[in-house]
């Protein structure tokens, strides 16, 4: 029943207006795409698909999840009977290679990196702002709490992103 919040919607608006090139997220909830953002790099995977941990076949997740909710049975692969798991990164697993490489390319080419609602504690995603800074990007951090990169940022707002981002979008629209 989760729905995109005002921050998700504001990011989609920034992309539509040409200010935002990509969203890099560690969330698996797919709310960025549901809000309308077109370019989303999901570093911790997503719930749209499930993969067999034995033969690695990929299946649409929705029918598998609905069946699991109904019968509470661990889903198995119709091909090899291996266990099916959502395409999310579990503890000890590596990030999806393609998504992480695309995120690194985006960080390297960014003029401005918005770091939103992150403690910047989880590796390797926490390396992306440093990568962007090293390539000449400006850094804006909007987060409730301090981060270890606050001193390197050009702007730091200790605020709720769901409140701050819509205000930023409104200011940009009024200035246009």
N, C-alpha and C positions, 0 to 999 in steps of 0.2 A: 504493500500500500504506500510505500515511500514515493514521494514526488519531488521533482526538482525544486530547490529553494530559490530565493531571490538572487543568490550568488551564482547559481548555475545558469539562471536566465540572463543575468547581466553578462556573464562570459559569452554566452551565445550571441547576445546583442553586440558585444565588442568585436566578435568575429565577423558578424554580418556587416558591421560598419567599417571593416578593414583594419581595425586596430590590433586585432589578435590573430596570430597565425596558427597557433596550436594550443591545446590543453594537454598537459602531462599530469596524469593522476595516478595515485596509488589506490584509489577507491575501486571497488569491484561492482558497485551498484548500478552502473550504466546511466546514472542521472545526468551526466553531461550530455550524452547523446540524446536522451529524452528531452532535454531542455532545448535542443536544436543545434548544439555545437557539431560541426562537421568533422573537424580534425582533432581526434582525441587519441592520445597514446596511453593505453591502460597498462601501466607497469606491473601491476599485480594480477593481471588477467581480468576476466569477466565471467558473467553467469549465462551468456548466450549459448554456450556449448559445453559439452562434457566429453572427456577423453577416456578411453580404456587405458588403464595403467599397465596392461599386458601387451596388447597389439597396437596401441596408440591410434586406433580409429577414432574419429571425431563425429559426434552426433549433436543434433539440436538439443539443448538442455530442457526446454520447456516441458515436453511430454515426459521426460525422465523425472523431472522435479515434481510434476503433478502426480505421477504414479507413486513416487516416494512419499509425498504428503498423504496420499490415500492409504497405502499399505505399510509404510514404515520399514520397507525391506531395502537393503542395500542394492542399488541397481547394478546389473551385470550386462556385459557386452553381448549382443545377440550373435556376434561372430565367433568369439573365443571363450565367452563366459568370464572374462576378466572383470574386475571391479571398475565401474565408471565413476569418475570424479569430475566436479565442475572445473572448468578451465581457469582456476584461480591458483595463485602461488601459495603453497602451504609452507609451513616452517621447514627450512632446510632446502627448499627447491630454488632453482635459479629463476631469474626474471625471464619473461619471454624475450628471446634474442632480438627479434625484429622490432618490437615495441621499444626496447631499451636503446637500440642503435638509432632508431628514428628520433627518440627523445634527445639523445646526445647530439645529433645533427641539428635539431631545432635549437638546443641550448647554445651550440657553437655559433649559429647564425643569428641569434637574437640581438636586437638593438636594446631591448628592454625585457627583463624577466620579472614577471609578477610571481612572487612566492606567497601563496595564499593558504592560511590555515594549517600550517605545517610546523612541527617542532624542529624539523631539519635533523632529526636523530636517526632516521632509518636509512641505512646504506643499501644499495649504492645510489638510491634516488637523491640522497642529500648531497651528492657530489655535483649534481647538475648546476646549481647556482654558482659554485666555484668555477666550473667549466665555462659558464657564460661570462662571468666576471673576467676570467683569464683571456677571453676573446674580445673584450672591450664592451660588453653589455653593461647597461645600468641595471641596478637591482632595486625593486620595490618590495618590501615585506609588509603584508597585512596579516596579522596574527594576534590572538588575544595575549599570548605570553611572549617574553623575550626569546630570541634565538641566538646562537653563537655567531650568526652573520649580521646581526643588527648593525654593528659598527661599520661593516663594508657596504651597507645599503645606502642609496641616495635618499630614499624615503622609507620611514618605518611608521606604520600606523598600528597601534595596539588597539585593535577593534575587531568586531565580529564581521567577517567577510560578507555575510548575508545582509548586513546593514551598510557597510562601506562601499561595496561594488556598485549597487544600484545608484548611490549618490554620485559616484564617479561617472557612470554612464549618463546620468542626468546632466551633469556639468559639461560633459563633452557634447551632448546634444544641444545644450543652450549656447555653447560657444560656436557651434557650426553655422 
